[in-house]
Structures are given as structure tokens and as C-alpha cells.
Amino acid sequence: MLIHPIKAFSDNYIWCIQEGTEAVVVDPGKASGVLDFLEEKQLRLAAILLTHMHEDHIGGVREILASHPESLVYGPKETEGLVTSVVKERDSFNLLNQTFQVYESGGHTHGHISFLMGNNLFCGDALFSAGCGRVFTGDYEAQYETLQKFKRLDDNIHVYPGHEYTETNLRFAYEMQPDNKEISKSLEVVQELRAKEQPTLPTTIGKEKEINLFLQAETVEDFIELRNARDDF
């Protein structure tokens, strides 16, 4: 099992899960990189997974399906019309000889979901390394509960967010907690990676518990204050 990042736009990652000659792609906001990758590796696209409705995560679906019409598409109710199967909290399905479990992860959008495959979490914009998505819904409690849900996952779970926001998130965290050695050390490592144009992802749940201030927020009120500060950063 291999998991490849396919870059899109300025900072999106489309994740391609490969097992043998088959693949599943997560949140293809743009088609060209996905189609090129599938062609280069000679992979059959078994399915597309969508975490939420934003264009930078769904924009490439129709073009990809035009070339791979046999592919299944799984996503939340808010992506209805694009998907062959609407999935929700506690649903599961099998692809690539793996079981994918669906987790409700609202806040960024009302219907946002995440997919857990083994020890790999594909979480769209619900969780970033050292951060989380903007709460466009205004439902801060839903986003806070989403983070609590992620926090209960095993520390060894690998986390695959939809964006390369790690450096900015860590700069914010460092400004908030300049004496936090885990944050300052992580920022140095991430800056070295980005200087080489290398991905900072995946991260892990265990790592995020150490550096992600949003996961550390003890109350919804604390989370709102932190989110507002990050929005203004």
C-alpha cells in the first residue's frame, strides 16, 4: 500500500492510495495531476473519495470520471449529485482490500466527513498539522467536537490533510507559545522541508497532540478564542 501526494493549486494535496495496479484518490480539486499520475503509473481508478463540497476538493471529479467512468465516488450528502454513494457517520465500505470507515467531522462545512483506512486518516480540511480548517459554518461547537473525536484516535494514526499549511500554522503556534520546545523544534524541521519544496505531511495524531493548539483547547470557548486569533494571524 502506497500513499502519494499529488499537488494542486498553490497548496492543495490530492492523496492517491495505490494498491498494486489500482488506486483511490481523495479530494481531487483539479483533474490534470490525477490523470497524469494514473497514466504514468498505469493505474485503474477504483474510486474517488470526497470529504466536503468546496471546489478546491471536488473541482476535478467530472473530468476524471470522463476518463474513468467505471470509478465509484463516495462523499457526504452535501456532494450529492457528484457521488455514486452518499456516506455518513459509522458507514464503512471496502476498496483495495481495505475497509474505509466514515467519521462525521463538521465545522468547516456542515456535512464534512473524514475517512479512516487502517491507521490512515484522510481528513480534508477538518484537521491540519498544527491547525484546523476555518469554521465557515459558524458552528464552532461542531468543529470542537470534531477535534475531540480525532484526539481519541490512536497516537499512531497517520493524518493526511488537504492542504500544506503546516509552516504558517506552526508560526502562529510559536507566536502563541514561544517557550514550547516541541513547537519550536517542529517549526525548524518544517521550514527545512519547505525550503526543499518537500511535503510536511503526513503527520500523526500523537504528533498533533504535542504541537496542535486547537487539539489542546479544553473548552469550546478556548477554541473559539484560538480560532479567532488564527483567523487574524
Secondary structure in CASP SS format (residue, H / E / C, confidence):
PFRMAT SS
TARGET T0000
AUTHOR 0000-0000-0000
METHOD secondary structure of the structure
MODEL  1
M C 1.00
L E 1.00
I E 1.00
H E 1.00
P E 1.00
I E 1.00
K E 1.00
A E 1.00
F C 1.00
S C 1.00
D C 1.00
N E 1.00
Y E 1.00
I E 1.00
W E 1.00
C E 1.00
I E 1.00
Q E 1.00
E E 1.00
G C 1.00
T C 1.00
E E 1.00
A E 1.00
V E 1.00
V E 1.00
V E 1.00
D C 1.00
P C 1.00
G C 1.00
K C 1.00
A C 1.00
S H 1.00
G H 1.00
V H 1.00
L H 1.00
D H 1.00
F H 1.00
L H 1.00
E H 1.00
E H 1.00
K H 1.00
Q C 1.00
L C 1.00
R E 1.00
L E 1.00
A E 1.00
A E 1.00
I E 1.00
L E 1.00
L C 1.00
T C 1.00
H C 1.00
M C 1.00
H C 1.00
E H 1.00
D H 1.00
H H 1.00
I H 1.00
G C 1.00
G C 1.00
V H 1.00
R H 1.00
E H 1.00
I H 1.00
L H 1.00
A H 1.00
S H 1.00
H C 1.00
P C 1.00
E C 1.00
S C 1.00
L E 1.00
V E 1.00
Y E 1.00
G E 1.00
P C 1.00
K H 1.00
E H 1.00
T H 1.00
E C 1.00
G C 1.00
L C 1.00
V C 1.00
T C 1.00
S E 1.00
V E 1.00
V C 1.00
K C 1.00
E C 1.00
R C 1.00
D C 1.00
S E 1.00
F E 1.00
N E 1.00
L E 1.00
L C 1.00
N C 1.00
Q E 1.00
T E 1.00
F E 1.00
Q E 1.00
V E 1.00
Y E 1.00
E E 1.00
S C 1.00
G C 1.00
G C 1.00
H C 1.00
T C 1.00
H C 1.00
G C 1.00
H C 1.00
I E 1.00
S E 1.00
F E 1.00
L E 1.00
M E 1.00
G C 1.00
N C 1.00
N E 1.00
L E 1.00
F E 1.00
C E 1.00
G E 1.00
D C 1.00
A C 1.00
L C 1.00
F E 1.00
S C 1.00
A C 1.00
G E 1.00
C C 1.00
G C 1.00
R C 1.00
V C 1.00
F C 1.00
T C 1.00
G C 1.00
D C 1.00
Y H 1.00
E H 1.00
A H 1.00
Q H 1.00
Y H 1.00
E H 1.00
T H 1.00
L H 1.00
Q H 1.00
K H 1.00
F H 1.00
K H 1.00
R C 1.00
L C 1.00
D C 1.00
D C 1.00
N C 1.00
I C 1.00
H E 1.00
V E 1.00
Y E 1.00
P E 1.00
G C 1.00
H E 1.00
E C 1.00
Y C 1.00
T H 1.00
E H 1.00
T H 1.00
N H 1.00
L H 1.00
R H 1.00
F H 1.00
A H 1.00
Y H 1.00
E H 1.00
M H 1.00
Q C 1.00
P C 1.00
D C 1.00
N C 1.00
K H 1.00
E H 1.00
I H 1.00
S H 1.00
K H 1.00
S H 1.00
L H 1.00
E H 1.00
V H 1.00
V H 1.00
Q H 1.00
E H 1.00
L H 1.00
R H 1.00
A H 1.00
K C 1.00
E C 1.00
Q C 1.00
P C 1.00
T C 1.00
L C 1.00
P C 1.00
T E 1.00
T E 1.00
I H 1.00
G H 1.00
K H 1.00
E H 1.00
K H 1.00
E H 1.00
I H 1.00
N C 1.00
L H 1.00
F H 1.00
L H 1.00
Q H 1.00
A C 1.00
E C 1.00
T C 1.00
V H 1.00
E H 1.00
D H 1.00
F H 1.00
I H 1.00
E H 1.00
L H 1.00
R H 1.00
N H 1.00
A H 1.00
R H 1.00
D H 1.00
D C 1.00
F C 1.00
END
